[in-house]
Amino acid sequence: MPANKENSRDPGASLALLWGEGDSRPRRGPKPKFTPAQVALGGVEIADAEGLESLSMQRVAELLGVTTMALYRYVPGKPDLIDLMVDTVLSDPPDLDRVPDGWRPRLEAWARACRHVYRAHPWILTATGLRRHAMGPHQVAWLDAALAALEPTGLSARHRHDAAILVLSLVRNLTQEALDATEAGDEEWNRLTTHQLTAHADRFPALTRAVAEGAFTPTDDDPLTFGLTCVLDGIQGLVERADREQRLVRRTPTPHED
């Protein structure tokens, strides 16, 4: 097996695997013991317990009780496996049609459902971050659900897409921040930071005043609630401005009218 086989990728094969197109079953050899979905669940088990950095085709093969070479009969390589894992744990998006009172509560419900998945499987933040990855039907369905929630706003298609990505970015950033804080140890980090700020208070007066007034004091407030309020208020402003512009256009007479 070439040294780079685990991380090699055929984009067409990746998408075919994710979308179940074509016959993904091994064509030669004994009857397959697993499906690609079962292999993906094995990868999820490892990533959930140890993080994405511990994932390898060899580890998954050992977990399933097969050789590494045998595993390539089901999944072409590690990048394809990770894409399949992401789509597996995302599953179907929430049914936002059941959420009353319009686009805003629906988009908030979507954001909270996203955070729930990220918290349950933190490795997704890395898997869907800077690495180019293929999007499967579940991941596409989540984006489709957010865009559907925003359709009644009257915003342009571009703005609807940008709004959905903005909300998603907020969720990702806050989830990553919470994970980093847990890993670093809040108490020790805060102690060291406070010491440095105290020693250099004259250099950062505004920050020093904010710290003194409790800017970093732990609270039970959900940071996602504040973040969504800011973001959704901004989207609401765009919606209202677009509505005013449309009403103005309807009232403005054309040059041929008396």
PyRosetta script that sets phi, psi and omega in degrees:
from pyrosetta import init, pose_from_sequence

init()
pose = pose_from_sequence("MPANKENSRDPGASLALLWGEGDSRPRRGPKPKFTPAQVALGGVEIADAEGLESLSMQRVAELLGVTTMALYRYVPGKPDLIDLMVDTVLSDPPDLDRVPDGWRPRLEAWARACRHVYRAHPWILTATGLRRHAMGPHQVAWLDAALAALEPTGLSARHRHDAAILVLSLVRNLTQEALDATEAGDEEWNRLTTHQLTAHADRFPALTRAVAEGAFTPTDDDPLTFGLTCVLDGIQGLVERADREQRLVRRTPTPHED")
pose.set_psi(1, 128.3)
pose.set_omega(1, 177.6)
pose.set_phi(2, -58.7)
pose.set_psi(2, 150.2)
pose.set_omega(2, -175.3)
pose.set_phi(3, -62.4)
pose.set_psi(3, -30.1)
pose.set_omega(3, -176.0)
pose.set_phi(4, -97.0)
pose.set_psi(4, 11.2)
pose.set_omega(4, -175.9)
pose.set_phi(5, -63.1)
pose.set_psi(5, -38.9)
pose.set_omega(5, -176.9)
pose.set_phi(6, -58.3)
pose.set_psi(6, -36.4)
pose.set_omega(6, -176.1)
pose.set_phi(7, -104.5)
pose.set_psi(7, 7.2)
pose.set_omega(7, 178.0)
pose.set_phi(8, -77.1)
pose.set_psi(8, 161.5)
pose.set_omega(8, -175.9)
pose.set_phi(9, -150.2)
pose.set_psi(9, 137.1)
pose.set_omega(9, 169.3)
pose.set_phi(10, -112.2)
pose.set_psi(10, 105.7)
pose.set_omega(10, -174.8)
pose.set_phi(11, -52.9)
pose.set_psi(11, -39.8)
pose.set_omega(11, -179.9)
pose.set_phi(12, -64.3)
pose.set_psi(12, -42.3)
pose.set_omega(12, 179.2)
pose.set_phi(13, -67.1)
pose.set_psi(13, -37.3)
pose.set_omega(13, 178.9)
pose.set_phi(14, -60.5)
pose.set_psi(14, -49.3)
pose.set_omega(14, -178.1)
pose.set_phi(15, -67.5)
pose.set_psi(15, -38.2)
pose.set_omega(15, 178.2)
pose.set_phi(16, -62.7)
pose.set_psi(16, -39.2)
pose.set_omega(16, 178.8)
pose.set_phi(17, -65.2)
pose.set_psi(17, -45.3)
pose.set_omega(17, -177.7)
pose.set_phi(18, -65.2)
pose.set_psi(18, -39.7)
pose.set_omega(18, -173.9)
pose.set_phi(19, -96.0)
pose.set_psi(19, 4.5)
pose.set_omega(19, 176.9)
pose.set_phi(20, 64.5)
pose.set_psi(20, 32.0)
pose.set_omega(20, -179.0)
pose.set_phi(21, -92.7)
pose.set_psi(21, 134.4)
pose.set_omega(21, -179.0)
pose.set_phi(22, 81.2)
pose.set_psi(22, -176.9)
pose.set_omega(22, -178.8)
pose.set_phi(23, -94.6)
pose.set_psi(23, 105.9)
pose.set_omega(23, -178.0)
pose.set_phi(24, -87.0)
pose.set_psi(24, -2.0)
pose.set_omega(24, -179.2)
pose.set_phi(25, -75.8)
pose.set_psi(25, 145.1)
pose.set_omega(25, 176.3)
pose.set_phi(26, -57.5)
pose.set_psi(26, 138.1)
pose.set_omega(26, -176.0)
pose.set_phi(27, -91.4)
pose.set_psi(27, -19.7)
pose.set_omega(27, -178.0)
pose.set_phi(28, -126.9)
pose.set_psi(28, 164.5)
pose.set_omega(28, 176.6)
pose.set_phi(29, 85.2)
pose.set_psi(29, -169.8)
pose.set_omega(29, -177.0)
pose.set_phi(30, -67.9)
pose.set_psi(30, 166.0)
pose.set_omega(30, 179.2)
pose.set_phi(31, -60.2)
pose.set_psi(31, 132.1)
pose.set_omega(31, -176.6)
pose.set_phi(32, -63.7)
pose.set_psi(32, 140.6)
pose.set_omega(32, 179.0)
pose.set_phi(33, -85.5)
pose.set_psi(33, -23.7)
pose.set_omega(33, -173.7)
pose.set_phi(34, -132.6)
pose.set_psi(34, 164.7)
pose.set_omega(34, 169.7)
pose.set_phi(35, -104.9)
pose.set_psi(35, 161.0)
pose.set_omega(35, 174.9)
pose.set_phi(36, -55.1)
pose.set_psi(36, -35.2)
pose.set_omega(36, 179.2)
pose.set_phi(37, -63.8)
pose.set_psi(37, -38.5)
pose.set_omega(37, 178.4)
pose.set_phi(38, -68.5)
pose.set_psi(38, -36.3)
pose.set_omega(38, 175.4)
pose.set_phi(39, -63.7)
pose.set_psi(39, -41.9)
pose.set_omega(39, 178.9)
pose.set_phi(40, -61.6)
pose.set_psi(40, -40.0)
pose.set_omega(40, 178.7)
pose.set_phi(41, -63.5)
pose.set_psi(41, -34.4)
pose.set_omega(41, 174.9)
pose.set_phi(42, -63.6)
pose.set_psi(42, -42.0)
pose.set_omega(42, 176.9)
pose.set_phi(43, -64.0)
pose.set_psi(43, -39.9)
pose.set_omega(43, 178.1)
pose.set_phi(44, -60.9)
pose.set_psi(44, -41.6)
pose.set_omega(44, 179.9)
pose.set_phi(45, -59.2)
pose.set_psi(45, -42.7)
pose.set_omega(45, 179.3)
pose.set_phi(46, -69.2)
pose.set_psi(46, -47.3)
pose.set_omega(46, -177.3)
pose.set_phi(47, -64.7)
pose.set_psi(47, -38.7)
pose.set_omega(47, 178.5)
pose.set_phi(48, -63.3)
pose.set_psi(48, -38.7)
pose.set_omega(48, -175.4)
pose.set_phi(49, -82.7)
pose.set_psi(49, -35.6)
pose.set_omega(49, -169.8)
pose.set_phi(50, -127.3)
pose.set_psi(50, -6.1)
pose.set_omega(50, -178.1)
pose.set_phi(51, 94.6)
pose.set_psi(51, 160.6)
pose.set_omega(51, -175.8)
pose.set_phi(52, -66.9)
pose.set_psi(52, -26.6)
pose.set_omega(52, -179.2)
pose.set_phi(53, -66.3)
pose.set_psi(53, -19.9)
pose.set_omega(53, 179.7)
pose.set_phi(54, -90.3)
pose.set_psi(54, -5.2)
pose.set_omega(54, -176.9)
pose.set_phi(55, -78.9)
pose.set_psi(55, 135.0)
pose.set_omega(55, 172.7)
pose.set_phi(56, -153.3)
pose.set_psi(56, 159.9)
pose.set_omega(56, 176.8)
pose.set_phi(57, -61.5)
pose.set_psi(57, -35.5)
pose.set_omega(57, 179.3)
pose.set_phi(58, -64.8)
pose.set_psi(58, -43.0)
pose.set_omega(58, 179.5)
pose.set_phi(59, -63.0)
pose.set_psi(59, -42.6)
pose.set_omega(59, 179.9)
pose.set_phi(60, -66.1)
pose.set_psi(60, -41.1)
pose.set_omega(60, 178.6)
pose.set_phi(61, -60.6)
pose.set_psi(61, -43.1)
pose.set_omega(61, 178.5)
pose.set_phi(62, -62.7)
pose.set_psi(62, -41.1)
pose.set_omega(62, 179.7)
pose.set_phi(63, -62.7)
pose.set_psi(63, -38.9)
pose.set_omega(63, -178.0)
pose.set_phi(64, -86.0)
pose.set_psi(64, -8.7)
pose.set_omega(64, 178.5)
pose.set_phi(65, 77.6)
pose.set_psi(65, 34.0)
pose.set_omega(65, 177.2)
pose.set_phi(66, -130.0)
pose.set_psi(66, 170.0)
pose.set_omega(66, 175.5)
pose.set_phi(67, -77.8)
pose.set_psi(67, 160.0)
pose.set_omega(67, 178.0)
pose.set_phi(68, -61.7)
pose.set_psi(68, -41.6)
pose.set_omega(68, 178.6)
pose.set_phi(69, -61.4)
pose.set_psi(69, -37.4)
pose.set_omega(69, 179.8)
pose.set_phi(70, -64.9)
pose.set_psi(70, -31.4)
pose.set_omega(70, -178.5)
pose.set_phi(71, -65.6)
pose.set_psi(71, -29.2)
pose.set_omega(71, -179.9)
pose.set_phi(72, -70.0)
pose.set_psi(72, -9.6)
pose.set_omega(72, 174.4)
pose.set_phi(73, -73.4)
pose.set_psi(73, -19.4)
pose.set_omega(73, -177.5)
pose.set_phi(74, -105.7)
pose.set_psi(74, -37.9)
pose.set_omega(74, -177.4)
pose.set_phi(75, -132.9)
pose.set_psi(75, 128.5)
pose.set_omega(75, -174.0)
pose.set_phi(76, -61.9)
pose.set_psi(76, -32.8)
pose.set_omega(76, -177.4)
pose.set_phi(77, -173.6)
pose.set_psi(77, 178.5)
pose.set_omega(77, -176.8)
pose.set_phi(78, -62.3)
pose.set_psi(78, -44.2)
pose.set_omega(78, 178.4)
pose.set_phi(79, -58.3)
pose.set_psi(79, -39.5)
pose.set_omega(79, 178.6)
pose.set_phi(80, -66.9)
pose.set_psi(80, -38.5)
pose.set_omega(80, 178.4)
pose.set_phi(81, -62.0)
pose.set_psi(81, -45.1)
pose.set_omega(81, -179.2)
pose.set_phi(82, -63.1)
pose.set_psi(82, -43.6)
pose.set_omega(82, 177.2)
pose.set_phi(83, -58.8)
pose.set_psi(83, -41.4)
pose.set_omega(83, 179.9)
pose.set_phi(84, -67.6)
pose.set_psi(84, -37.7)
pose.set_omega(84, 177.0)
pose.set_phi(85, -62.0)
pose.set_psi(85, -44.8)
pose.set_omega(85, 179.7)
pose.set_phi(86, -59.1)
pose.set_psi(86, -48.7)
pose.set_omega(86, -177.5)
pose.set_phi(87, -67.1)
pose.set_psi(87, -29.7)
pose.set_omega(87, 179.4)
pose.set_phi(88, -67.0)
pose.set_psi(88, -48.1)
pose.set_omega(88, -175.9)
pose.set_phi(89, -77.4)
pose.set_psi(89, -24.6)
pose.set_omega(89, 176.3)
pose.set_phi(90, -65.1)
pose.set_psi(90, -40.4)
pose.set_omega(90, -178.9)
pose.set_phi(91, 54.2)
pose.set_psi(91, -155.2)
pose.set_omega(91, -178.0)
pose.set_phi(92, -80.5)
pose.set_psi(92, 144.4)
pose.set_omega(92, 176.8)
pose.set_phi(93, -70.3)
pose.set_psi(93, 165.7)
pose.set_omega(93, 177.8)
pose.set_phi(94, -64.9)
pose.set_psi(94, 151.6)
pose.set_omega(94, 178.1)
pose.set_phi(95, -81.8)
pose.set_psi(95, 93.5)
pose.set_omega(95, -175.3)
pose.set_phi(96, -72.9)
pose.set_psi(96, -15.3)
pose.set_omega(96, 176.4)
pose.set_phi(97, -63.5)
pose.set_psi(97, -21.0)
pose.set_omega(97, 178.8)
pose.set_phi(98, -82.6)
pose.set_psi(98, -10.6)
pose.set_omega(98, -179.0)
pose.set_phi(99, -87.9)
pose.set_psi(99, 121.1)
pose.set_omega(99, -176.1)
pose.set_phi(100, -81.6)
pose.set_psi(100, 170.2)
pose.set_omega(100, 167.9)
pose.set_phi(101, 76.8)
pose.set_psi(101, 24.7)
pose.set_omega(101, 165.9)
pose.set_phi(102, 94.1)
pose.set_psi(102, -169.3)
pose.set_omega(102, -169.9)
pose.set_phi(103, -64.5)
pose.set_psi(103, -35.7)
pose.set_omega(103, -173.2)
pose.set_phi(104, -67.2)
pose.set_psi(104, -52.0)
pose.set_omega(104, 176.3)
pose.set_phi(105, -61.6)
pose.set_psi(105, -32.2)
pose.set_omega(105, 179.6)
pose.set_phi(106, -68.0)
pose.set_psi(106, -43.1)
pose.set_omega(106, 179.5)
pose.set_phi(107, -68.1)
pose.set_psi(107, -33.8)
pose.set_omega(107, 176.4)
pose.set_phi(108, -67.1)
pose.set_psi(108, -42.1)
pose.set_omega(108, 177.2)
pose.set_phi(109, -62.2)
pose.set_psi(109, -38.5)
pose.set_omega(109, 177.2)
pose.set_phi(110, -62.3)
pose.set_psi(110, -44.5)
pose.set_omega(110, -179.4)
pose.set_phi(111, -63.0)
pose.set_psi(111, -42.2)
pose.set_omega(111, -178.9)
pose.set_phi(112, -69.6)
pose.set_psi(112, -34.1)
pose.set_omega(112, 176.0)
pose.set_phi(113, -66.9)
pose.set_psi(113, -38.3)
pose.set_omega(113, 175.2)
pose.set_phi(114, -59.7)
pose.set_psi(114, -46.5)
pose.set_omega(114, -178.5)
pose.set_phi(115, -62.6)
pose.set_psi(115, -36.8)
pose.set_omega(115, 179.1)
pose.set_phi(116, -59.6)
pose.set_psi(116, -43.1)
pose.set_omega(116, 179.2)
pose.set_phi(117, -66.8)
pose.set_psi(117, -44.1)
pose.set_omega(117, -179.6)
pose.set_phi(118, -62.4)
pose.set_psi(118, -38.6)
pose.set_omega(118, 179.3)
pose.set_phi(119, -67.8)
pose.set_psi(119, -37.5)
pose.set_omega(119, -179.2)
pose.set_phi(120, -72.7)
pose.set_psi(120, -29.9)
pose.set_omega(120, -176.9)
pose.set_phi(121, -137.0)
pose.set_psi(121, 73.7)
pose.set_omega(121, -173.9)
pose.set_phi(122, -58.2)
pose.set_psi(122, -25.4)
pose.set_omega(122, -179.1)
pose.set_phi(123, -62.3)
pose.set_psi(123, -18.2)
pose.set_omega(123, 178.9)
pose.set_phi(124, -61.8)
pose.set_psi(124, -31.4)
pose.set_omega(124, 179.8)
pose.set_phi(125, -59.3)
pose.set_psi(125, -39.6)
pose.set_omega(125, 177.4)
pose.set_phi(126, -75.7)
pose.set_psi(126, -42.7)
pose.set_omega(126, -175.3)
pose.set_phi(127, -63.5)
pose.set_psi(127, -30.4)
pose.set_omega(127, -177.5)
pose.set_phi(128, -110.9)
pose.set_psi(128, 17.7)
pose.set_omega(128, -177.9)
pose.set_phi(129, -87.7)
pose.set_psi(129, -116.4)
pose.set_omega(129, -175.2)
pose.set_phi(130, -72.0)
pose.set_psi(130, -25.9)
pose.set_omega(130, -178.0)
pose.set_phi(131, -67.6)
pose.set_psi(131, 132.9)
pose.set_omega(131, 175.1)
pose.set_phi(132, -69.1)
pose.set_psi(132, 124.1)
pose.set_omega(132, -177.7)
pose.set_phi(133, -132.9)
pose.set_psi(133, 155.0)
pose.set_omega(133, 177.7)
pose.set_phi(134, -85.4)
pose.set_psi(134, 136.9)
pose.set_omega(134, -178.9)
pose.set_phi(135, -94.2)
pose.set_psi(135, 127.0)
pose.set_omega(135, 177.8)
pose.set_phi(136, -90.2)
pose.set_psi(136, 179.4)
pose.set_omega(136, -175.6)
pose.set_phi(137, -62.7)
pose.set_psi(137, -33.2)
pose.set_omega(137, 179.7)
pose.set_phi(138, -70.4)
pose.set_psi(138, -43.4)
pose.set_omega(138, 179.3)
pose.set_phi(139, -63.9)
pose.set_psi(139, -41.1)
pose.set_omega(139, 177.1)
pose.set_phi(140, -64.0)
pose.set_psi(140, -37.4)
pose.set_omega(140, -179.8)
pose.set_phi(141, -64.1)
pose.set_psi(141, -34.2)
pose.set_omega(141, 177.1)
pose.set_phi(142, -64.9)
pose.set_psi(142, -44.4)
pose.set_omega(142, 177.9)
pose.set_phi(143, -64.6)
pose.set_psi(143, -40.7)
pose.set_omega(143, 179.1)
pose.set_phi(144, -60.6)
pose.set_psi(144, -39.0)
pose.set_omega(144, -179.4)
pose.set_phi(145, -64.6)
pose.set_psi(145, -41.6)
pose.set_omega(145, 178.8)
pose.set_phi(146, -65.5)
pose.set_psi(146, -42.3)
pose.set_omega(146, 179.7)
pose.set_phi(147, -65.3)
pose.set_psi(147, -37.4)
pose.set_omega(147, 178.0)
pose.set_phi(148, -64.6)
pose.set_psi(148, -38.3)
pose.set_omega(148, 179.0)
pose.set_phi(149, -63.5)
pose.set_psi(149, -31.0)
pose.set_omega(149, -176.4)
pose.set_phi(150, -89.9)
pose.set_psi(150, -9.8)
pose.set_omega(150, -177.5)
pose.set_phi(151, -57.0)
pose.set_psi(151, -40.3)
pose.set_omega(151, -178.6)
pose.set_phi(152, -68.1)
pose.set_psi(152, -9.4)
pose.set_omega(152, -177.5)
pose.set_phi(153, -68.9)
pose.set_psi(153, -24.2)
pose.set_omega(153, -175.0)
pose.set_phi(154, 83.2)
pose.set_psi(154, 2.2)
pose.set_omega(154, 177.1)
pose.set_phi(155, -69.1)
pose.set_psi(155, 157.8)
pose.set_omega(155, 177.0)
pose.set_phi(156, -66.1)
pose.set_psi(156, 161.1)
pose.set_omega(156, 179.4)
pose.set_phi(157, -58.7)
pose.set_psi(157, -39.7)
pose.set_omega(157, 179.7)
pose.set_phi(158, -63.0)
pose.set_psi(158, -44.6)
pose.set_omega(158, -179.7)
pose.set_phi(159, -68.9)
pose.set_psi(159, -34.2)
pose.set_omega(159, 176.8)
pose.set_phi(160, -63.5)
pose.set_psi(160, -43.5)
pose.set_omega(160, 179.2)
pose.set_phi(161, -65.3)
pose.set_psi(161, -45.0)
pose.set_omega(161, -179.9)
pose.set_phi(162, -62.3)
pose.set_psi(162, -38.0)
pose.set_omega(162, 179.2)
pose.set_phi(163, -64.5)
pose.set_psi(163, -42.8)
pose.set_omega(163, 179.2)
pose.set_phi(164, -63.2)
pose.set_psi(164, -43.2)
pose.set_omega(164, 179.6)
pose.set_phi(165, -67.2)
pose.set_psi(165, -34.9)
pose.set_omega(165, 178.0)
pose.set_phi(166, -63.8)
pose.set_psi(166, -44.8)
pose.set_omega(166, 177.9)
pose.set_phi(167, -63.9)
pose.set_psi(167, -42.8)
pose.set_omega(167, 178.9)
pose.set_phi(168, -62.4)
pose.set_psi(168, -41.0)
pose.set_omega(168, 179.4)
pose.set_phi(169, -63.1)
pose.set_psi(169, -39.0)
pose.set_omega(169, 176.8)
pose.set_phi(170, -60.3)
pose.set_psi(170, -46.8)
pose.set_omega(170, -179.3)
pose.set_phi(171, -62.2)
pose.set_psi(171, -45.8)
pose.set_omega(171, -179.7)
pose.set_phi(172, -60.7)
pose.set_psi(172, -47.0)
pose.set_omega(172, -177.0)
pose.set_phi(173, -63.9)
pose.set_psi(173, -43.8)
pose.set_omega(173, -179.9)
pose.set_phi(174, -67.4)
pose.set_psi(174, -37.1)
pose.set_omega(174, 177.8)
pose.set_phi(175, -66.2)
pose.set_psi(175, -44.4)
pose.set_omega(175, 178.4)
pose.set_phi(176, -63.5)
pose.set_psi(176, -39.9)
pose.set_omega(176, 179.2)
pose.set_phi(177, -62.3)
pose.set_psi(177, -41.8)
pose.set_omega(177, 178.9)
pose.set_phi(178, -65.5)
pose.set_psi(178, -39.3)
pose.set_omega(178, 178.5)
pose.set_phi(179, -66.2)
pose.set_psi(179, -43.1)
pose.set_omega(179, 180.0)
pose.set_phi(180, -63.2)
pose.set_psi(180, -39.8)
pose.set_omega(180, -179.9)
pose.set_phi(181, -64.7)
pose.set_psi(181, -39.5)
pose.set_omega(181, 179.2)
pose.set_phi(182, -65.9)
pose.set_psi(182, -41.9)
pose.set_omega(182, -178.9)
pose.set_phi(183, -69.6)
pose.set_psi(183, -36.5)
pose.set_omega(183, -176.8)
pose.set_phi(184, -77.0)
pose.set_psi(184, -27.5)
pose.set_omega(184, -176.0)
pose.set_phi(185, 90.2)
pose.set_psi(185, 98.8)
pose.set_omega(185, -173.1)
pose.set_phi(186, -56.3)
pose.set_psi(186, -46.6)
pose.set_omega(186, -172.6)
pose.set_phi(187, -63.0)
pose.set_psi(187, -49.0)
pose.set_omega(187, -179.1)
pose.set_phi(188, -65.9)
pose.set_psi(188, -41.2)
pose.set_omega(188, 179.0)
pose.set_phi(189, -62.0)
pose.set_psi(189, -45.3)
pose.set_omega(189, -180.0)
pose.set_phi(190, -64.4)
pose.set_psi(190, -37.6)
pose.set_omega(190, 179.6)
pose.set_phi(191, -63.3)
pose.set_psi(191, -47.3)
pose.set_omega(191, -179.1)
pose.set_phi(192, -66.5)
pose.set_psi(192, -40.3)
pose.set_omega(192, 179.8)
pose.set_phi(193, -65.5)
pose.set_psi(193, -43.1)
pose.set_omega(193, 178.9)
pose.set_phi(194, -61.6)
pose.set_psi(194, -39.6)
pose.set_omega(194, 178.6)
pose.set_phi(195, -61.5)
pose.set_psi(195, -45.2)
pose.set_omega(195, -179.1)
pose.set_phi(196, -65.2)
pose.set_psi(196, -41.3)
pose.set_omega(196, -179.8)
pose.set_phi(197, -66.3)
pose.set_psi(197, -37.6)
pose.set_omega(197, 178.8)
pose.set_phi(198, -64.6)
pose.set_psi(198, -40.2)
pose.set_omega(198, -178.6)
pose.set_phi(199, -70.1)
pose.set_psi(199, -24.7)
pose.set_omega(199, -176.7)
pose.set_phi(200, -124.1)
pose.set_psi(200, 33.6)
pose.set_omega(200, -175.0)
pose.set_phi(201, -59.7)
pose.set_psi(201, -33.9)
pose.set_omega(201, -177.4)
pose.set_phi(202, -68.7)
pose.set_psi(202, -21.3)
pose.set_omega(202, -179.4)
pose.set_phi(203, -82.4)
pose.set_psi(203, -25.2)
pose.set_omega(203, -175.7)
pose.set_phi(204, -131.4)
pose.set_psi(204, 68.1)
pose.set_omega(204, -173.0)
pose.set_phi(205, -63.3)
pose.set_psi(205, -41.5)
pose.set_omega(205, -178.0)
pose.set_phi(206, -66.1)
pose.set_psi(206, -42.8)
pose.set_omega(206, 179.0)
pose.set_phi(207, -66.1)
pose.set_psi(207, -39.7)
pose.set_omega(207, 179.3)
pose.set_phi(208, -62.1)
pose.set_psi(208, -41.6)
pose.set_omega(208, 177.6)
pose.set_phi(209, -65.4)
pose.set_psi(209, -40.3)
pose.set_omega(209, 179.7)
pose.set_phi(210, -62.8)
pose.set_psi(210, -41.8)
pose.set_omega(210, 178.4)
pose.set_phi(211, -62.9)
pose.set_psi(211, -43.8)
pose.set_omega(211, -179.3)
pose.set_phi(212, -63.1)
pose.set_psi(212, -30.1)
pose.set_omega(212, -179.1)
pose.set_phi(213, -89.1)
pose.set_psi(213, 4.1)
pose.set_omega(213, 173.2)
pose.set_phi(214, 96.8)
pose.set_psi(214, 22.2)
pose.set_omega(214, -177.7)
pose.set_phi(215, -60.2)
pose.set_psi(215, -32.6)
pose.set_omega(215, -176.8)
pose.set_phi(216, -111.2)
pose.set_psi(216, 14.5)
pose.set_omega(216, 177.6)
pose.set_phi(217, -71.3)
pose.set_psi(217, 127.7)
pose.set_omega(217, -179.6)
pose.set_phi(218, -58.8)
pose.set_psi(218, 139.4)
pose.set_omega(218, 177.0)
pose.set_phi(219, -135.6)
pose.set_psi(219, 170.9)
pose.set_omega(219, 176.0)
pose.set_phi(220, -90.6)
pose.set_psi(220, 1.9)
pose.set_omega(220, -179.4)
pose.set_phi(221, -66.2)
pose.set_psi(221, 142.0)
pose.set_omega(221, 177.5)
pose.set_phi(222, -84.5)
pose.set_psi(222, 115.8)
pose.set_omega(222, -178.4)
pose.set_phi(223, -62.7)
pose.set_psi(223, -24.7)
pose.set_omega(223, 179.3)
pose.set_phi(224, -67.7)
pose.set_psi(224, -33.6)
pose.set_omega(224, 179.4)
pose.set_phi(225, -62.1)
pose.set_psi(225, -47.4)
pose.set_omega(225, 178.7)
pose.set_phi(226, -64.1)
pose.set_psi(226, -45.0)
pose.set_omega(226, -179.1)
pose.set_phi(227, -61.8)
pose.set_psi(227, -44.0)
pose.set_omega(227, 179.5)
pose.set_phi(228, -65.9)
pose.set_psi(228, -36.4)
pose.set_omega(228, 177.5)
pose.set_phi(229, -59.3)
pose.set_psi(229, -45.2)
pose.set_omega(229, -179.7)
pose.set_phi(230, -64.5)
pose.set_psi(230, -48.1)
pose.set_omega(230, -176.5)
pose.set_phi(231, -67.4)
pose.set_psi(231, -46.0)
pose.set_omega(231, -177.3)
pose.set_phi(232, -70.2)
pose.set_psi(232, -31.8)
pose.set_omega(232, 173.3)
pose.set_phi(233, -62.4)
pose.set_psi(233, -39.4)
pose.set_omega(233, 177.8)
pose.set_phi(234, -64.4)
pose.set_psi(234, -43.5)
pose.set_omega(234, 177.3)
pose.set_phi(235, -63.5)
pose.set_psi(235, -40.3)
pose.set_omega(235, 178.4)
pose.set_phi(236, -59.8)
pose.set_psi(236, -39.6)
pose.set_omega(236, 177.4)
pose.set_phi(237, -62.2)
pose.set_psi(237, -41.0)
pose.set_omega(237, 176.9)
pose.set_phi(238, -63.5)
pose.set_psi(238, -41.3)
pose.set_omega(238, 179.9)
pose.set_phi(239, -61.9)
pose.set_psi(239, -46.2)
pose.set_omega(239, -178.4)
pose.set_phi(240, -66.5)
pose.set_psi(240, -38.6)
pose.set_omega(240, 178.5)
pose.set_phi(241, -66.1)
pose.set_psi(241, -41.9)
pose.set_omega(241, 178.1)
pose.set_phi(242, -62.6)
pose.set_psi(242, -38.3)
pose.set_omega(242, 179.5)
pose.set_phi(243, -66.2)
pose.set_psi(243, -41.6)
pose.set_omega(243, 178.3)
pose.set_phi(244, -62.9)
pose.set_psi(244, -42.0)
pose.set_omega(244, -179.7)
pose.set_phi(245, -64.2)
pose.set_psi(245, -39.5)
pose.set_omega(245, 179.5)
pose.set_phi(246, -66.9)
pose.set_psi(246, -40.2)
pose.set_omega(246, 179.3)
pose.set_phi(247, -67.2)
pose.set_psi(247, -35.3)
pose.set_omega(247, 178.1)
pose.set_phi(248, -66.1)
pose.set_psi(248, -40.7)
pose.set_omega(248, 177.8)
pose.set_phi(249, -63.1)
pose.set_psi(249, -39.8)
pose.set_omega(249, -179.4)
pose.set_phi(250, -67.4)
pose.set_psi(250, -29.6)
pose.set_omega(250, -177.2)
pose.set_phi(251, -88.7)
pose.set_psi(251, -17.3)
pose.set_omega(251, -176.9)
pose.set_phi(252, -77.7)
pose.set_psi(252, 121.4)
pose.set_omega(252, -179.8)
pose.set_phi(253, -69.6)
pose.set_psi(253, 149.1)
pose.set_omega(253, 176.7)
pose.set_phi(254, -79.4)
pose.set_psi(254, 163.1)
pose.set_omega(254, -178.9)
pose.set_phi(255, -60.0)
pose.set_psi(255, -20.6)
pose.set_omega(255, -177.0)
pose.set_phi(256, -91.4)
pose.set_psi(256, -4.3)
pose.set_omega(256, -179.4)
pose.set_phi(257, -89.9)
pose.set_psi(257, 149.5)
pose.set_omega(257, 177.4)
pose.set_phi(258, -75.2)
pose.dump_pdb("model.pdb")
